Each structure stands twice: as C-alpha cells, then as structure tokens.
Amino acid sequence: MFDLSLVGQDIVHELSDLMEQHVVVTDRSGFVIASTNPSRINTFHEGASIAMKQKEQLHITEQLSEKLKGVRPGIVMPILIMNQAIGVIGITGLPETVERYAKLVRKVVELFVTDFLSRQEKERTTREIEYFVADYLSGSVKHDQAFQRARVLGFPLEIFRQVAIVQSTKFFGQEMMDRILSMQTIHPDLHLVRSGMGQLLLFLPKVDRGILEEGLLQLQQKLSKQLGEFQPIGVGRMDMLQQSYQQAKTAVKIADRQERLVFEEDLKLELLYYQLPEEGIQTFLDRTIAPIAEDRELMDTLQAYFETVGSLQDIADRLFIHKNTLKYRLSKIENLLGVQLSNRTHAAEVFTAYRLYVRK
C-alpha cells in the first residue's frame, strides 16, 4: 500500500498555489499528515475517517462540522489509486463553493502519486541494474546467467562493446542521468549506470571512434559547465566488457590528472607511469629529479629540452632566452642531478623522472 505521507506535503503546497482554500491530507486512519495550517498536523479528522470507510466524497456542512471531531466545513474525498483508498484530501470552505475544485484537486493528487510511483519504480530498476553491473564487471556472475538477468532488467547487455567512465566529485542523481541521456549524441542505445559515489559508467554499442570522440568531448564540455568543474572521462577499448571497464579505469585516472579525454588504446608510457606503486615512484623521484623539482625555471628548461626537436638554439628560442643562458641552465641541471644529459641512460632516467613528477 502506498504511503501518502511521502508526497502529502508536496500535494498541499501545489494545491495552495492553485487556490486560496485551506487543504488537509490525512492517512487511512483519518489523522492529518499534511496541511496548509501546520497546527492541524497529527490531529484526528473524523470526516476523513468516514469518507475513507465509505470510499465516497463527503460534504461537510456547518451543522455536520459541529457534530464531528476535528472537522471544518468543506469537502473530503478519498484518494483512490487502483480502486484502493490510500488516504483522504480535504478542502475547507462552503461545500457549494469548493465543489468546483474537487476535480482539479483529484487530478493534482493522482498526478503526484502516479509520478512518484513512476519515479520510485524507475529508481528501483536503476539500483537493481547497478547491483547487477557491479556483479557482472567483478566476474561473480556466470556468462549465461548474466544475459538472463540483463534481459529481465531490460538492460541490453548483448549490444554493448565498450565502457567509458565519467569520474566526478558530484553524485549523479536520476534527474541528472536523464539529462545526460537527453544531451548525449553518441548513440541512442547508450546506457548509463552509476558505480559508487561520483562515478558514471557509459555502456556503448559499437560506435565509430571519430563519432565517439566527438560525442564524448561535447558531453564532457556540457557536464563540466553544468557541474562547475572539469569532468574527466576515460574510455576502454572495444573488447570484452570486463576488460574494457578495467581499461577505462586506468584511462580515467590519467584523464583526471591531465584534464582531458583519454582513450586507453592511445596510452603508451602512461600505462607504466600510472600503474606503478606510489611508494616506488616517490623513491625513484627522490633519487633522481628531487634536487630541481621545486625550481620552476630549471623544470621548464628540462621540459623544453625533452619536447623540442632541434638544436640548442631552437630550445633557447622556445624559452625566449640566449643560447648561452640555456647552456648554463643545462649545466646546472647536470651538476645538481649528477648526470650527463648527453648520456642516453642518464637522459632516459631524467626524462622518466620528469614525466613521473609532472603526472603527480
């Protein structure tokens, strides 16, 4: 049986905007659970109790209100959902005056209850899909059982080929998920599933890489604008969904740190950098680049040195400094780090340390 107290006060607020009369909502026992007059809440309304038992509208005249407990002149109507009385709504005033509001009131109440039940059912299905997806991606559901459960839930598991992850500090409520589905242009069969606080899984049918990338970039831009902060998105390869999910988890970590859309299939050195244990990374940094890590000028010089293809003059031009100044800085870097950048092994160590440091 539906609990009317869940929407009772919302109904009262909505009706108070539509008419001037006082409104009360009672439970099945006749006790007021919502009212435009707060002092009436939790009081017994004998007229509502009678209407509830008879399942009929009751006109309460001045004379009848004097005989019944907790009643004022007006009309009380049982709220019937699937022929079941779930409570009573009352409108205070002269019965002949408030009679014309009866149909409006009944319609508003029916809409509220129907909408609430619909949203409740949708949220229940959403949660069931979340539990199923968590079990499926963890490998705790057998292949045949997974497809059977998915069909029961209306989740077309068989059409999905790829997983992307949106990682956020915000919680994605049902309203936001519906909005995302309406704004996305990737594929009409794309499904969204929450996975923990702030994580949203995008289950994708087979989509061309170009279309997928363009659609995700548009979605990322819209989400970031609406939520007021960058929303990293990582994309797994077109693979078995469990594998694609794991790949997307790696990609979204990098997307978060680099603030860009990341496809796992594009990763190379990052696959090593972002999967090393933090303790090992810190030890490596302490033994390599730590002496210059806080010196912005030397770190910028090192970046230009590794990223510029060309001569020392080309590097100096990129930094807007004289070539001799560049030589001085490179010499200082070598002395502080105890390396020779012309030595390939040393250069590889410093380059690796630099990349690990800037990713932190």
N, C-alpha and C positions, 0 to 999 in steps of 0.2 A: 504493500500500500504506500502511495506517495506521501511524503512528509511535507505538508503545506507550509510548515514554518520556514522551510528553506527559501521560499520566494514570497512569503506573506508580506513582509515589509516593502519589498520591491513593488508588489502589486498596489499597495496603499499609496506609495509615492507616485506611481504612474497615474493612478486614478485622481489623486489630489491635484494633479496638473490639468486634468481634463474637466473637473467640475468643482464647485465650491462646497458641496456637501461633505460631512464627515463620513469616513469609511472605517469599518472594522472587518477583520478577518478572524474567524475562530477555528479551532481544531474540531475534530469529530466529537469531542465531549462538550463543546459549547464554550470553551474558555478562549478569551480573546488573545491572539498571538501577535497581532499587528493592528495598529490604529493610528489615524491622524491625530488622535488625542492620547498621548502617552499614558495618561492616568488610567485608561481603561484596560491596558495590557494586564493579563493574568486574572482579570475579573470574569465571573461567570455570566453568560448571556443566555437566559432561558429561552428567548425567542429563537436563537440559533439552534439550540438543542432540539426544539420542536421541529424546525424546518429540516434538520438533519435526519431525524427519525422518520418524518413523513416524506422526505425527498421531494418536497414541494416548496414553492415560493410562499412566503408568509408576509401579509400586510399587517403592520403593527400600528394600530390606531392609538389615539391619545388614551382612550379607555383601556385598551389592552395593555398598553405600556405600564399602566398603574397596577395591573394585576401580576405582571411577570417580573422576575428578578433581573436587575442589571440591563434593562431594556429602555430604549427611547423610540419615539415614533419614527417609522420609516419602513423599509423593506429588507427582509433577509432572504437569501437564496442559497440553496445547497450548490456546491460546486461539484459537478458530475464529470468524471473522467472515465470513459468506457463503462458508463452506467453505474459507476461506483462513486458514492459521495465521499469526498476527501476533506471536506470542511464546509464552512459557510461564509458568505460575504454579506455584509450589511451596509445599507446606505441610510443615514439619518436624515429625517425631514418628513414633510407631509407625504403619505403614501401616494396620493394622486399627483404630487409634484415630482417625486423621484422615480415614478413608474417609468417615465420615458428614458431614464438612464439604464434601466435593467438590462436591455440587450447589449448596450455598449459595455457595461460592467462585465457581463458574462463573457463577451468576446475577448476583452482585455485579459481576463483571468485564464481563459482557455489558451490564448496565445502565450502567456507567460509560462504556464505549466507545460504546454506542448514543447515550447522552445527549450525549457530547462531539461525536460526528459530527453530531448534530442541531443542536447549538448552533453548530458550525463552519459548517454549511450555511446556517443562518439568518443568521449574521454575514456570510457571503459575499454572500448575496442583499441584505442590508441595505446593504452597501458598494456593490454594483452599482446599487442604486436611488439612493443618494446621488450617485454619479457621473452617472447619467442625469439626475437632477433639476437638478444644477448645470449641465449642458449645456443642458437644456431652458429653465431660467429665464434663462440668458445669451443665449438665442436662437440658439445654434450648432447646433441640431437642427431640421430642417425639420418642418413640421406633421405630414405623413403618416408620416414616419419616427419621430417622437416617439410616436405612438399605437401603432405596430408594436412598438417597443422596450418600451413600457409594458406591452403585453399579454404579451409574453414574460416580463417580470419579475413579472407578477401585480400590477401597480400600476395600479388602475382610473382612469387619467388623465381619461377622458371624464366621470366623475361629479363631479369637483371644480370648484367655482365660486369658491373664496375661499381666501386664505392668511393665517394668523396666525403670529406669531413669538414664541417664548419666548427671551429673552436671559438667559444665566446665566454666572456665573463658574465653574460646575462643568461637568464633562464628563458627557454623558448616555450611559451605557453601555446595553447591550442590556437588562439586567435592569431598569434604571430606566425605559426606554422601554416595556417590557412592563407595568410597574407603572402608568405614566401611562395607557396604553390601558385598563387594567382599572378605573382610578378615574374616568376621564372619563365624563360623562353627556351629552355634546353630540350625538353621532351614532355609531351602530355602525360606520359606514364611514369614520370619521375615520382618516387615516393620518399617522404621524409620520416625519419624515426629518431626520437630522442635517445641519447645514450649517456646517462649521467648528467650532472649539472653543467649546462652551457655547451654541451656537445650535440651536434646535429648530424646524423648520417644521411647522405643523399644516395639512394639506391637508383642506379642509372641503367636503362636499357642500352643496347648498342647505339652509340652516338659517334658521329664523325668528330675527330679530335678538334678540328677548327671550330665547329659549331659548339662543342662542349666548352672549349676555352673561352670563346666569346660570351657564351651564356653565363659561365661562372664569373667572369670578370664583371659583367653587368650586375649580377646578383651580389657579388662582393661589394661593389660600389654602392648599391642601394641599401644593403644591410648596414654597411659602415656609416652611411649618412643617417639612417633612421636610429641606430643604436648609439651614435655619437662616439664610436671608436672603431679602429680597424678590426675587421673580421677575417682572420686567416683561414684559408681553405687549402686543404691538401687532397690530392687525387691519386688513388691507386690505379694500377694497370688494369686493362681488360683481361681478367683472369678468373680463377675460382674466387667466389665472393669472400671466403675467409682470408685468402691471400691478399686480395685487393684491399680488404679492410686493414690488414696489418701494414701494407704499403702506404695506405692513406694516413695511418697514424704517424709513420715516420715523416711523410711529406708535410703534414700539418704542423709538426714541431718546428720544422725549418721555415714554413710559411709564417709562423708566429714570430720567429726571431728576425726574419728578413723582411717581413711585412710585404709579402707578395703572394700571388697564386703559385702553388708549386705542384707539378706533376712528378710523381715518384720516378717515372721512367726517364726523366731528364737528369736525375741526380747521378753524380759520379763520385767525386771526392767527398761530397757531403754525406754519402752513405757511410763512409768511415768516420768522418768527423762527428756526426750527430748520434752515433751509436756507441762511442767509446764511453767507458765509465768516467764520471766527473772527477773522481779522485785521481785517476790516472792522468786525465787531461791537465789538472792543476799541477801535478808533479812535473809533467813534461814542460809546462809553461814556466814553472819556477826554474827549471834547468836550462831554459833557452832564452825566451824573449823578455822575461821579467825585468831585467835592468833598464829597458827602454819603454816598457808598456805604458807608463804614465806620461811619457814625453810625446805630446801630440805632434810636434814638429818632426821628430825622428820617425814616428809611426807613419805619418803622412808621406815622408820621404821613402820609407820602405814600401808602402803601398804603390807609389808611383814607379818605383824601381821594378817591382814584380809585374805590374799591369801594363807598362809602356813597352811596346815593341819598337825598338830602335836604339839609337846611340845615347850616350850620356847627355848630349846636347838636347835630344828630344825629351829626355826625362826632366832636364832643367827647365826647358820651355814649358812643360806641363805644370811645373811647380812655380813658374814665374820667378826663377832665381838664376844667378850666374852659374856657369858650369863649375867654376872653382868652389863655389859655395856648396854645390851638390857633392863634389869630391870630398870636401871637408866633412859633410854630414855622414856620408857613407863610411868614411874612415872612422868617425866617432862611433858609428853603429858597430863596426867590426871590432873596435877596441873594447867597447862596453860588453859585447857578447862573446868576445874571444873567438871570432870566426873570420874566415876569408870568404866573402861573397863570390869570389871567382872560383872557389872550390865547390864542385857540384853537390857533394854530400852536405857541406855546411849550408849551402844555399837552400837545399831541399829541407833541411831541418828548420831553418829560419822561416821559410815560406809556410811550412806546415804549422809552425808555432803561430805565425801571424794569422793564418786562416782560422785556427782554433780560438785564438784570442778574440778576434772580431766577431765570431759567432756567438760568444757568451753574452 
